[in-house]
Amino acid sequence: MTAESADGPAVHHDRETSVVVLEHVVHGRAVATGRPYHNHFVPVITIRDRDRRGAAVPVRRAGAGAGS
């Protein structure tokens, strides 16, 4: 796959549940066939704490890839 462009991220944040949903899409072409490729990513992150700098510390990531 050769990446050509990307859209997003669109950010959805539910402050009551501390859940953040990010949506983005990568567009490209398959190297072997030249056919278009569109990969949609939707990470779902639950945030409960912040580190000493104030950055969010995720405690659970639904739908993350292997090893996450």
Secondary structure, DSSP 8 states (H G I E B T S, - for coil): -EEEEEEEEEEEEETTTTEEEEEEEEEEE-TTT--EEEEEE--EEEEEEE-TTS-EEEEEEET--TT-
